[in-house]
Amino acid sequence: MRPAETHIKLAALWLFILLNIIFRDLHQFVMPGFLETIMTGQFNGMEITQELMLIGGVVVSVPISMVPLTLLLERRFARPLTFVAALITTATMIPPTPVDLDDAYHLALQLIAMSTIVFMAWRWKPALTSGAARHA
């Protein structure tokens, strides 16, 4: 793997997960009967409400926010935040209903990327400060 700072790799993986979420959702729109189903105000036996849409917006904001936060925050803040965001995002990735092939494909990619994020965050070492490097 090409060397890069951990925060850059993590931001790229969060973006990868986010794009997979988006494209998985876009695939749903071309499934026969999908638009007709959601236009009834129901989806998977749940009523589509403003509150449900707000929850969905908040949930998808987690990986969206992790892209810039991973780049901007210091390790001591970004690392624990990564674990919390990974837990929230992973919990919302798992579909409640049987999945079709493209859902399974995107889910597998997302879970591999999320596992990599957690592994990298776990092993994320503090950077040496310039003062510590001079005294080492």
KOLTIBA-234264 format. One record per atom (N, C-alpha, C): residue number from 1; atom name; x, y, z. Coordinates in nm, 4 decimals. Layout:
FIMI | seq | atom | x | y | z
FIMI | NUM | CA | X | Y | Z
...
END
This chain:
FIMI | seq | atom | x | y | z
FIMI | 1 | N | 0.0850 | -0.1174 | 0.0000
FIMI | 1 | CA | 0.0000 | 0.0000 | 0.0000
FIMI | 1 | C | 0.0895 | 0.1236 | 0.0000
FIMI | 2 | N | 0.0514 | 0.2208 | -0.0768
FIMI | 2 | CA | 0.1274 | 0.3445 | -0.0856
FIMI | 2 | C | 0.1223 | 0.4187 | 0.0477
FIMI | 3 | N | 0.2354 | 0.4687 | 0.0955
FIMI | 3 | CA | 0.2334 | 0.5380 | 0.2236
FIMI | 3 | C | 0.1544 | 0.6680 | 0.2160
FIMI | 4 | N | 0.0717 | 0.6879 | 0.3146
FIMI | 4 | CA | -0.0036 | 0.8128 | 0.3306
FIMI | 4 | C | -0.0375 | 0.8238 | 0.4776
FIMI | 5 | N | -0.0622 | 0.9437 | 0.5216
FIMI | 5 | CA | -0.0973 | 0.9634 | 0.6613
FIMI | 5 | C | -0.2311 | 0.8967 | 0.6906
FIMI | 6 | N | -0.2441 | 0.8474 | 0.8124
FIMI | 6 | CA | -0.3631 | 0.7717 | 0.8506
FIMI | 6 | C | -0.4903 | 0.8526 | 0.8315
FIMI | 7 | N | -0.4890 | 0.9799 | 0.8676
FIMI | 7 | CA | -0.6123 | 1.0583 | 0.8556
FIMI | 7 | C | -0.6576 | 1.0718 | 0.7105
FIMI | 8 | N | -0.5656 | 1.0726 | 0.6174
FIMI | 8 | CA | -0.6012 | 1.0807 | 0.4749
FIMI | 8 | C | -0.6631 | 0.9482 | 0.4296
FIMI | 9 | N | -0.6030 | 0.8379 | 0.4717
FIMI | 9 | CA | -0.6579 | 0.7065 | 0.4378
FIMI | 9 | C | -0.7979 | 0.6891 | 0.4959
FIMI | 10 | N | -0.8163 | 0.7314 | 0.6210
FIMI | 10 | CA | -0.9476 | 0.7178 | 0.6844
FIMI | 10 | C | -1.0528 | 0.8026 | 0.6123
FIMI | 11 | N | -1.0190 | 0.9250 | 0.5778
FIMI | 11 | CA | -1.1135 | 1.0113 | 0.5061
FIMI | 11 | C | -1.1524 | 0.9487 | 0.3718
FIMI | 12 | N | -1.0542 | 0.8902 | 0.3036
FIMI | 12 | CA | -1.0831 | 0.8253 | 0.1749
FIMI | 12 | C | -1.1763 | 0.7056 | 0.1940
FIMI | 13 | N | -1.1550 | 0.6283 | 0.2995
FIMI | 13 | CA | -1.2428 | 0.5136 | 0.3257
FIMI | 13 | C | -1.3833 | 0.5574 | 0.3642
FIMI | 14 | N | -1.3963 | 0.6653 | 0.4417
FIMI | 14 | CA | -1.5308 | 0.7171 | 0.4736
FIMI | 14 | C | -1.6018 | 0.7627 | 0.3463
FIMI | 15 | N | -1.5284 | 0.8250 | 0.2570
FIMI | 15 | CA | -1.5868 | 0.8673 | 0.1291
FIMI | 15 | C | -1.6281 | 0.7459 | 0.0471
FIMI | 16 | N | -1.5468 | 0.6416 | 0.0472
FIMI | 16 | CA | -1.5787 | 0.5173 | -0.0227
FIMI | 16 | C | -1.7102 | 0.4587 | 0.0306
FIMI | 17 | N | -1.7250 | 0.4547 | 0.1626
FIMI | 17 | CA | -1.8486 | 0.4028 | 0.2232
FIMI | 17 | C | -1.9666 | 0.4897 | 0.1835
FIMI | 18 | N | -1.9492 | 0.6193 | 0.1921
FIMI | 18 | CA | -2.0580 | 0.7114 | 0.1579
FIMI | 18 | C | -2.1025 | 0.6951 | 0.0132
FIMI | 19 | N | -2.0090 | 0.6833 | -0.0781
FIMI | 19 | CA | -2.0453 | 0.6648 | -0.2194
FIMI | 19 | C | -2.1171 | 0.5317 | -0.2412
FIMI | 20 | N | -2.0768 | 0.4281 | -0.1691
FIMI | 20 | CA | -2.1469 | 0.3004 | -0.1799
FIMI | 20 | C | -2.2892 | 0.3094 | -0.1260
FIMI | 21 | N | -2.3097 | 0.3849 | -0.0194
FIMI | 21 | CA | -2.4449 | 0.4063 | 0.0335
FIMI | 21 | C | -2.5305 | 0.4761 | -0.0717
FIMI | 22 | N | -2.4759 | 0.5807 | -0.1308
FIMI | 22 | CA | -2.5501 | 0.6581 | -0.2309
FIMI | 22 | C | -2.5848 | 0.5714 | -0.3517
FIMI | 23 | N | -2.4875 | 0.4990 | -0.4057
FIMI | 23 | CA | -2.5141 | 0.4195 | -0.5258
FIMI | 23 | C | -2.6057 | 0.3014 | -0.4978
FIMI | 24 | N | -2.5982 | 0.2464 | -0.3791
FIMI | 24 | CA | -2.6918 | 0.1398 | -0.3425
FIMI | 24 | C | -2.8345 | 0.1955 | -0.3415
FIMI | 25 | N | -2.8510 | 0.3134 | -0.2830
FIMI | 25 | CA | -2.9838 | 0.3748 | -0.2806
FIMI | 25 | C | -3.0326 | 0.4109 | -0.4206
FIMI | 26 | N | -2.9420 | 0.4590 | -0.5050
FIMI | 26 | CA | -2.9818 | 0.4918 | -0.6427
FIMI | 26 | C | -3.0271 | 0.3672 | -0.7178
FIMI | 27 | N | -2.9632 | 0.2535 | -0.6911
FIMI | 27 | CA | -3.0050 | 0.1288 | -0.7561
FIMI | 27 | C | -3.1491 | 0.0933 | -0.7212
FIMI | 28 | N | -3.1920 | 0.1282 | -0.6023
FIMI | 28 | CA | -3.3292 | 0.0967 | -0.5611
FIMI | 28 | C | -3.4321 | 0.1648 | -0.6518
FIMI | 29 | N | -3.4006 | 0.2851 | -0.6971
FIMI | 29 | CA | -3.4966 | 0.3599 | -0.7775
FIMI | 29 | C | -3.5261 | 0.2964 | -0.9131
FIMI | 30 | N | -3.4364 | 0.2142 | -0.9639
FIMI | 30 | CA | -3.4611 | 0.1503 | -1.0926
FIMI | 30 | C | -3.5222 | 0.0113 | -1.0776
FIMI | 31 | N | -3.5398 | -0.0348 | -0.9545
FIMI | 31 | CA | -3.6049 | -0.1639 | -0.9319
FIMI | 31 | C | -3.7530 | -0.1512 | -0.9660
FIMI | 32 | N | -3.8082 | -0.2450 | -1.0403
FIMI | 32 | CA | -3.9503 | -0.2380 | -1.0764
FIMI | 32 | C | -4.0390 | -0.2308 | -0.9519
FIMI | 33 | N | -4.1279 | -0.1340 | -0.9519
FIMI | 33 | CA | -4.2247 | -0.1195 | -0.8438
FIMI | 33 | C | -4.1774 | -0.0382 | -0.7248
FIMI | 34 | N | -4.0489 | -0.0016 | -0.7203
FIMI | 34 | CA | -3.9957 | 0.0700 | -0.6038
FIMI | 34 | C | -4.0619 | 0.2065 | -0.5883
FIMI | 35 | N | -4.0644 | 0.2848 | -0.6959
FIMI | 35 | CA | -4.1238 | 0.4187 | -0.6871
FIMI | 35 | C | -4.2714 | 0.4126 | -0.6501
FIMI | 36 | N | -4.3428 | 0.3169 | -0.7087
FIMI | 36 | CA | -4.4853 | 0.3027 | -0.6759
FIMI | 36 | C | -4.5037 | 0.2698 | -0.5278
FIMI | 37 | N | -4.4154 | 0.1856 | -0.4761
FIMI | 37 | CA | -4.4246 | 0.1464 | -0.3352
FIMI | 37 | C | -4.4020 | 0.2643 | -0.2427
FIMI | 38 | N | -4.2966 | 0.3424 | -0.2656
FIMI | 38 | CA | -4.2699 | 0.4530 | -0.1742
FIMI | 38 | C | -4.3699 | 0.5670 | -0.1909
FIMI | 39 | N | -4.4321 | 0.5756 | -0.3080
FIMI | 39 | CA | -4.5331 | 0.6801 | -0.3266
FIMI | 39 | C | -4.6592 | 0.6520 | -0.2467
FIMI | 40 | N | -4.6747 | 0.5298 | -0.1967
FIMI | 40 | CA | -4.7885 | 0.4980 | -0.1102
FIMI | 40 | C | -4.7669 | 0.5509 | 0.0310
FIMI | 41 | N | -4.6441 | 0.5948 | 0.0602
FIMI | 41 | CA | -4.6131 | 0.6429 | 0.1944
FIMI | 41 | C | -4.5679 | 0.5319 | 0.2875
FIMI | 42 | N | -4.5461 | 0.4134 | 0.2318
FIMI | 42 | CA | -4.5002 | 0.2984 | 0.3100
FIMI | 42 | C | -4.3760 | 0.2402 | 0.2437
FIMI | 43 | N | -4.2858 | 0.1889 | 0.3258
FIMI | 43 | CA | -4.1707 | 0.1172 | 0.2722
FIMI | 43 | C | -4.1294 | 0.0125 | 0.3734
FIMI | 44 | N | -4.1191 | -0.1122 | 0.3290
FIMI | 44 | CA | -4.0852 | -0.2246 | 0.4165
FIMI | 44 | C | -4.1735 | -0.2301 | 0.5406
FIMI | 45 | N | -4.3014 | -0.1999 | 0.5213
FIMI | 45 | CA | -4.3961 | -0.2070 | 0.6324
FIMI | 45 | C | -4.3924 | -0.0894 | 0.7277
FIMI | 46 | N | -4.3122 | 0.0118 | 0.6970
FIMI | 46 | CA | -4.3034 | 0.1304 | 0.7831
FIMI | 46 | C | -4.3618 | 0.2501 | 0.7103
FIMI | 47 | N | -4.4289 | 0.3345 | 0.7871
FIMI | 47 | CA | -4.4812 | 0.4576 | 0.7303
FIMI | 47 | C | -4.3666 | 0.5574 | 0.7133
FIMI | 48 | N | -4.3610 | 0.6198 | 0.5961
FIMI | 48 | CA | -4.2577 | 0.7203 | 0.5693
FIMI | 48 | C | -4.3088 | 0.8524 | 0.6261
FIMI | 49 | N | -4.2472 | 0.8970 | 0.7342
FIMI | 49 | CA | -4.2872 | 1.0208 | 0.8018
FIMI | 49 | C | -4.1728 | 1.1220 | 0.7955
FIMI | 50 | N | -4.2047 | 1.2451 | 0.8331
FIMI | 50 | CA | -4.1008 | 1.3482 | 0.8408
FIMI | 50 | C | -3.9944 | 1.3107 | 0.9432
FIMI | 51 | N | -4.0380 | 1.2510 | 1.0531
FIMI | 51 | CA | -3.9437 | 1.2097 | 1.1574
FIMI | 51 | C | -3.8494 | 1.1004 | 1.1055
FIMI | 52 | N | -3.9053 | 1.0059 | 1.0307
FIMI | 52 | CA | -3.8234 | 0.8994 | 0.9738
FIMI | 52 | C | -3.7227 | 0.9565 | 0.8740
FIMI | 53 | N | -3.7658 | 1.0509 | 0.7941
FIMI | 53 | CA | -3.6751 | 1.1147 | 0.6987
FIMI | 53 | C | -3.5651 | 1.1930 | 0.7715
FIMI | 54 | N | -3.6009 | 1.2584 | 0.8833
FIMI | 54 | CA | -3.5015 | 1.3304 | 0.9629
FIMI | 54 | C | -3.3987 | 1.2338 | 1.0213
FIMI | 55 | N | -3.4458 | 1.1228 | 1.0745
FIMI | 55 | CA | -3.3544 | 1.0218 | 1.1293
FIMI | 55 | C | -3.2602 | 0.9722 | 1.0201
FIMI | 56 | N | -3.3153 | 0.9459 | 0.9014
FIMI | 56 | CA | -3.2315 | 0.9026 | 0.7891
FIMI | 56 | C | -3.1267 | 1.0070 | 0.7535
FIMI | 57 | N | -3.1657 | 1.1341 | 0.7566
FIMI | 57 | CA | -3.0719 | 1.2422 | 0.7277
FIMI | 57 | C | -2.9608 | 1.2513 | 0.8314
FIMI | 58 | N | -2.9979 | 1.2347 | 0.9572
FIMI | 58 | CA | -2.8987 | 1.2392 | 1.0652
FIMI | 58 | C | -2.8023 | 1.1218 | 1.0525
FIMI | 59 | N | -2.8569 | 1.0041 | 1.0257
FIMI | 59 | CA | -2.7734 | 0.8837 | 1.0147
FIMI | 59 | C | -2.6735 | 0.8963 | 0.8994
FIMI | 60 | N | -2.7174 | 0.9449 | 0.7859
FIMI | 60 | CA | -2.6255 | 0.9559 | 0.6715
FIMI | 60 | C | -2.5270 | 1.0722 | 0.6919
FIMI | 61 | N | -2.5598 | 1.1645 | 0.7817
FIMI | 61 | CA | -2.4665 | 1.2732 | 0.8130
FIMI | 61 | C | -2.3424 | 1.2239 | 0.8854
FIMI | 62 | N | -2.3523 | 1.1074 | 0.9484
FIMI | 62 | CA | -2.2365 | 1.0553 | 1.0218
FIMI | 62 | C | -2.1197 | 1.0276 | 0.9266
FIMI | 63 | N | -2.1353 | 0.9414 | 0.8231
FIMI | 63 | CA | -2.0199 | 0.9218 | 0.7345
FIMI | 63 | C | -1.9846 | 1.0467 | 0.6544
FIMI | 64 | N | -2.0841 | 1.1290 | 0.6226
FIMI | 64 | CA | -2.0546 | 1.2541 | 0.5523
FIMI | 64 | C | -1.9634 | 1.3411 | 0.6391
FIMI | 65 | N | -1.9972 | 1.3536 | 0.7659
FIMI | 65 | CA | -1.9193 | 1.4372 | 0.8575
FIMI | 65 | C | -1.7801 | 1.3820 | 0.8838
FIMI | 66 | N | -1.7671 | 1.2501 | 0.8787
FIMI | 66 | CA | -1.6375 | 1.1903 | 0.9093
FIMI | 66 | C | -1.5323 | 1.2201 | 0.8034
FIMI | 67 | N | -1.5733 | 1.2510 | 0.6827
FIMI | 67 | CA | -1.4736 | 1.2840 | 0.5790
FIMI | 67 | C | -1.3960 | 1.4091 | 0.6207
FIMI | 68 | N | -1.4613 | 1.5239 | 0.6434
FIMI | 68 | CA | -1.3813 | 1.6409 | 0.6835
FIMI | 68 | C | -1.3288 | 1.6327 | 0.8268
FIMI | 69 | N | -1.4065 | 1.5720 | 0.9183
FIMI | 69 | CA | -1.3602 | 1.5663 | 1.0570
FIMI | 69 | C | -1.2326 | 1.4847 | 1.0707
FIMI | 70 | N | -1.2211 | 1.3765 | 0.9947
FIMI | 70 | CA | -1.0995 | 1.2953 | 0.9990
FIMI | 70 | C | -0.9797 | 1.3755 | 0.9496
FIMI | 71 | N | -1.0031 | 1.4628 | 0.8543
FIMI | 71 | CA | -0.8938 | 1.5443 | 0.8006
FIMI | 71 | C | -0.8594 | 1.6627 | 0.8906
FIMI | 72 | N | -0.9592 | 1.7182 | 0.9595
FIMI | 72 | CA | -0.9391 | 1.8425 | 1.0331
FIMI | 72 | C | -0.9040 | 1.8244 | 1.1804
FIMI | 73 | N | -0.9570 | 1.7198 | 1.2432
FIMI | 73 | CA | -0.9365 | 1.7024 | 1.3868
FIMI | 73 | C | -0.8023 | 1.6359 | 1.4160
FIMI | 74 | N | -0.7492 | 1.6676 | 1.5317
FIMI | 74 | CA | -0.6290 | 1.5996 | 1.5782
FIMI | 74 | C | -0.6633 | 1.4550 | 1.6099
FIMI | 75 | N | -0.5627 | 1.3694 | 1.6083
FIMI | 75 | CA | -0.5809 | 1.2271 | 1.6340
FIMI | 75 | C | -0.6552 | 1.2006 | 1.7642
FIMI | 76 | N | -0.6213 | 1.2744 | 1.8699
FIMI | 76 | CA | -0.6830 | 1.2485 | 2.0007
FIMI | 76 | C | -0.8338 | 1.2698 | 2.0001
FIMI | 77 | N | -0.8860 | 1.3493 | 1.9060
FIMI | 77 | CA | -1.0309 | 1.3670 | 1.8920
FIMI | 77 | C | -1.0875 | 1.2769 | 1.7824
FIMI | 78 | N | -1.0140 | 1.2674 | 1.6715
FIMI | 78 | CA | -1.0636 | 1.1926 | 1.5557
FIMI | 78 | C | -1.0704 | 1.0427 | 1.5823
FIMI | 79 | N | -0.9758 | 0.9906 | 1.6576
FIMI | 79 | CA | -0.9716 | 0.8459 | 1.6803
FIMI | 79 | C | -1.0944 | 0.7963 | 1.7571
FIMI | 80 | N | -1.1287 | 0.8522 | 1.8745
FIMI | 80 | CA | -1.2494 | 0.8025 | 1.9426
FIMI | 80 | C | -1.3774 | 0.8326 | 1.8638
FIMI | 81 | N | -1.3796 | 0.9463 | 1.7959
FIMI | 81 | CA | -1.4956 | 0.9799 | 1.7141
FIMI | 81 | C | -1.5134 | 0.8788 | 1.6014
FIMI | 82 | N | -1.4031 | 0.8284 | 1.5473
FIMI | 82 | CA | -1.4080 | 0.7269 | 1.4423
FIMI | 82 | C | -1.4758 | 0.6002 | 1.4924
FIMI | 83 | N | -1.4428 | 0.5577 | 1.6144
FIMI | 83 | CA | -1.5048 | 0.4368 | 1.6703
FIMI | 83 | C | -1.6553 | 0.4545 | 1.6892
FIMI | 84 | N | -1.6971 | 0.5701 | 1.7384
FIMI | 84 | CA | -1.8403 | 0.5964 | 1.7575
FIMI | 84 | C | -1.9115 | 0.6014 | 1.6224
FIMI | 85 | N | -1.8528 | 0.6720 | 1.5272
FIMI | 85 | CA | -1.9132 | 0.6834 | 1.3938
FIMI | 85 | C | -1.9198 | 0.5472 | 1.3250
FIMI | 86 | N | -1.8171 | 0.4653 | 1.3431
FIMI | 86 | CA | -1.8167 | 0.3312 | 1.2831
FIMI | 86 | C | -1.9289 | 0.2460 | 1.3414
FIMI | 87 | N | -1.9491 | 0.2555 | 1.4710
FIMI | 87 | CA | -2.0556 | 0.1797 | 1.5357
FIMI | 87 | C | -2.1931 | 0.2231 | 1.4844
FIMI | 88 | N | -2.2166 | 0.3525 | 1.4798
FIMI | 88 | CA | -2.3458 | 0.4047 | 1.4320
FIMI | 88 | C | -2.3685 | 0.3672 | 1.2857
FIMI | 89 | N | -2.2682 | 0.3892 | 1.2032
FIMI | 89 | CA | -2.2827 | 0.3643 | 1.0596
FIMI | 89 | C | -2.3017 | 0.2157 | 1.0318
FIMI | 90 | N | -2.2260 | 0.1310 | 1.0991
FIMI | 90 | CA | -2.2392 | -0.0134 | 1.0774
FIMI | 90 | C | -2.3766 | -0.0619 | 1.1200
FIMI | 91 | N | -2.4265 | -0.0120 | 1.2321
FIMI | 91 | CA | -2.5588 | -0.0529 | 1.2798
FIMI | 91 | C | -2.6684 | -0.0164 | 1.1807
FIMI | 92 | N | -2.6508 | 0.0919 | 1.1088
FIMI | 92 | CA | -2.7539 | 0.1345 | 1.0135
FIMI | 92 | C | -2.7328 | 0.0759 | 0.8744
FIMI | 93 | N | -2.6200 | 0.0111 | 0.8499
FIMI | 93 | CA | -2.5932 | -0.0508 | 0.7195
FIMI | 93 | C | -2.6721 | -0.1793 | 0.6997
FIMI | 94 | N | -2.6902 | -0.2529 | 0.8062
FIMI | 94 | CA | -2.7499 | -0.3858 | 0.7962
FIMI | 94 | C | -2.8991 | -0.3715 | 0.7642
FIMI | 95 | N | -2.9411 | -0.4206 | 0.6481
FIMI | 95 | CA | -3.0815 | -0.4043 | 0.6080
FIMI | 95 | C | -3.1738 | -0.4964 | 0.6885
FIMI | 96 | N | -3.2959 | -0.4490 | 0.7159
FIMI | 96 | CA | -3.3900 | -0.5301 | 0.7934
FIMI | 96 | C | -3.4568 | -0.6400 | 0.7115
FIMI | 97 | N | -3.4494 | -0.6303 | 0.5807
FIMI | 97 | CA | -3.5190 | -0.7262 | 0.4945
FIMI | 97 | C | -3.4177 | -0.8035 | 0.4109
FIMI | 98 | N | -3.4612 | -0.9123 | 0.3485
FIMI | 98 | CA | -3.3699 | -0.9838 | 0.2585
FIMI | 98 | C | -3.3177 | -0.8899 | 0.1508
FIMI | 99 | N | -3.1948 | -0.9118 | 0.1121
FIMI | 99 | CA | -3.1312 | -0.8220 | 0.0164
FIMI | 99 | C | -3.1186 | -0.8889 | -0.1198
FIMI | 100 | N | -3.1158 | -0.8048 | -0.2237
FIMI | 100 | CA | -3.0894 | -0.8576 | -0.3567
FIMI | 100 | C | -2.9383 | -0.8536 | -0.3805
FIMI | 101 | N | -2.8958 | -0.8953 | -0.4984
FIMI | 101 | CA | -2.7516 | -0.9087 | -0.5242
FIMI | 101 | C | -2.6750 | -0.7776 | -0.5128
FIMI | 102 | N | -2.7308 | -0.6678 | -0.5653
FIMI | 102 | CA | -2.6557 | -0.5418 | -0.5574
FIMI | 102 | C | -2.6505 | -0.4909 | -0.4138
FIMI | 103 | N | -2.7555 | -0.5148 | -0.3345
FIMI | 103 | CA | -2.7520 | -0.4776 | -0.1926
FIMI | 103 | C | -2.6422 | -0.5553 | -0.1203
FIMI | 104 | N | -2.6347 | -0.6848 | -0.1472
FIMI | 104 | CA | -2.5340 | -0.7690 | -0.0827
FIMI | 104 | C | -2.3933 | -0.7248 | -0.1237
FIMI | 105 | N | -2.3758 | -0.6915 | -0.2494
FIMI | 105 | CA | -2.2464 | -0.6457 | -0.2996
FIMI | 105 | C | -2.2024 | -0.5181 | -0.2286
FIMI | 106 | N | -2.2901 | -0.4166 | -0.2272
FIMI | 106 | CA | -2.2560 | -0.2896 | -0.1626
FIMI | 106 | C | -2.2363 | -0.3068 | -0.0125
FIMI | 107 | N | -2.3172 | -0.3906 | 0.0504
FIMI | 107 | CA | -2.3019 | -0.4168 | 0.1933
FIMI | 107 | C | -2.1661 | -0.4808 | 0.2218
FIMI | 108 | N | -2.1267 | -0.5768 | 0.1403
FIMI | 108 | CA | -1.9963 | -0.6420 | 0.1598
FIMI | 108 | C | -1.8831 | -0.5400 | 0.1475
FIMI | 109 | N | -1.8887 | -0.4544 | 0.0454
FIMI | 109 | CA | -1.7858 | -0.3519 | 0.0289
FIMI | 109 | C | -1.7822 | -0.2572 | 0.1484
FIMI | 110 | N | -1.8999 | -0.2165 | 0.1945
FIMI | 110 | CA | -1.9070 | -0.1245 | 0.3080
FIMI | 110 | C | -1.8522 | -0.1886 | 0.4347
FIMI | 111 | N | -1.8841 | -0.3157 | 0.4577
FIMI | 111 | CA | -1.8360 | -0.3831 | 0.5785
FIMI | 111 | C | -1.6847 | -0.4042 | 0.5745
FIMI | 112 | N | -1.6305 | -0.4340 | 0.4568
FIMI | 112 | CA | -1.4850 | -0.4464 | 0.4429
FIMI | 112 | C | -1.4183 | -0.3112 | 0.4712
FIMI | 113 | N | -1.4727 | -0.2055 | 0.4120
FIMI | 113 | CA | -1.4168 | -0.0717 | 0.4341
FIMI | 113 | C | -1.4299 | -0.0307 | 0.5807
FIMI | 114 | N | -1.5442 | -0.0616 | 0.6431
FIMI | 114 | CA | -1.5632 | -0.0249 | 0.7835
FIMI | 114 | C | -1.4676 | -0.1018 | 0.8731
FIMI | 115 | N | -1.4466 | -0.2288 | 0.8436
FIMI | 115 | CA | -1.3498 | -0.3085 | 0.9204
FIMI | 115 | C | -1.2099 | -0.2487 | 0.9077
FIMI | 116 | N | -1.1769 | -0.2040 | 0.7888
FIMI | 116 | CA | -1.0467 | -0.1410 | 0.7657
FIMI | 116 | C | -1.0350 | -0.0103 | 0.8433
FIMI | 117 | N | -1.1425 | 0.0685 | 0.8460
FIMI | 117 | CA | -1.1431 | 0.1936 | 0.9223
FIMI | 117 | C | -1.1178 | 0.1661 | 1.0702
FIMI | 118 | N | -1.1896 | 0.0706 | 1.1262
FIMI | 118 | CA | -1.1739 | 0.0387 | 1.2686
FIMI | 118 | C | -1.0322 | -0.0119 | 1.2964
FIMI | 119 | N | -0.9812 | -0.0992 | 1.2105
FIMI | 119 | CA | -0.8465 | -0.1527 | 1.2267
FIMI | 119 | C | -0.7423 | -0.0405 | 1.2215
FIMI | 120 | N | -0.7555 | 0.0485 | 1.1233
FIMI | 120 | CA | -0.6597 | 0.1580 | 1.1087
FIMI | 120 | C | -0.6681 | 0.2552 | 1.2258
FIMI | 121 | N | -0.7885 | 0.2846 | 1.2719
FIMI | 121 | CA | -0.8048 | 0.3755 | 1.3853
FIMI | 121 | C | -0.7475 | 0.3129 | 1.5125
FIMI | 122 | N | -0.7655 | 0.1827 | 1.5279
FIMI | 122 | CA | -0.7124 | 0.1117 | 1.6443
FIMI | 122 | C | -0.5589 | 0.1210 | 1.6480
FIMI | 123 | N | -0.4972 | 0.1088 | 1.5300
FIMI | 123 | CA | -0.3505 | 0.1096 | 1.5208
FIMI | 123 | C | -0.2927 | 0.2489 | 1.4984
FIMI | 124 | N | -0.3761 | 0.3508 | 1.4945
FIMI | 124 | CA | -0.3339 | 0.4875 | 1.4663
FIMI | 124 | C | -0.2432 | 0.5376 | 1.5786
FIMI | 125 | N | -0.1193 | 0.5556 | 1.5464
FIMI | 125 | CA | -0.0193 | 0.5995 | 1.6441
FIMI | 125 | C | -0.0127 | 0.7518 | 1.6473
FIMI | 126 | N | 0.0149 | 0.8060 | 1.7650
FIMI | 126 | CA | 0.0323 | 0.9524 | 1.7716
FIMI | 126 | C | 0.1536 | 0.9953 | 1.6894
FIMI | 127 | N | 0.1416 | 1.1087 | 1.6275
FIMI | 127 | CA | 0.2541 | 1.1613 | 1.5490
FIMI | 127 | C | 0.3578 | 1.2170 | 1.6462
FIMI | 128 | N | 0.4815 | 1.2029 | 1.6098
FIMI | 128 | CA | 0.5875 | 1.2612 | 1.6908
FIMI | 128 | C | 0.5851 | 1.4118 | 1.6730
FIMI | 129 | N | 0.5914 | 1.4831 | 1.7819
FIMI | 129 | CA | 0.5989 | 1.6284 | 1.7722
FIMI | 129 | C | 0.7436 | 1.6659 | 1.7409
FIMI | 130 | N | 0.7612 | 1.7843 | 1.6914
FIMI | 130 | CA | 0.8959 | 1.8248 | 1.6527
FIMI | 130 | C | 0.9882 | 1.8297 | 1.7741
FIMI | 131 | N | 0.9356 | 1.8666 | 1.8904
FIMI | 131 | CA | 1.0168 | 1.8684 | 2.0117
FIMI | 131 | C | 1.0556 | 1.7287 | 2.0555
FIMI | 132 | N | 0.9616 | 1.6358 | 2.0488
FIMI | 132 | CA | 0.9902 | 1.4978 | 2.0877
FIMI | 132 | C | 1.0888 | 1.4328 | 1.9905
FIMI | 133 | N | 1.0802 | 1.4703 | 1.8645
FIMI | 133 | CA | 1.1700 | 1.4125 | 1.7653
FIMI | 133 | C | 1.3141 | 1.4611 | 1.7906
FIMI | 134 | N | 1.3304 | 1.5843 | 1.8345
FIMI | 134 | CA | 1.4634 | 1.6380 | 1.8614
FIMI | 134 | C | 1.5274 | 1.5705 | 1.9827
FIMI | 135 | N | 1.4436 | 1.5315 | 2.0808
FIMI | 135 | CA | 1.4953 | 1.4725 | 2.2039
FIMI | 135 | C | 1.5087 | 1.3211 | 2.1940
FIMI | 136 | N | 1.4600 | 1.2625 | 2.0887
FIMI | 136 | CA | 1.4631 | 1.1157 | 2.0772
FIMI | 136 | C | 1.5979 | 1.0657 | 2.0324
END
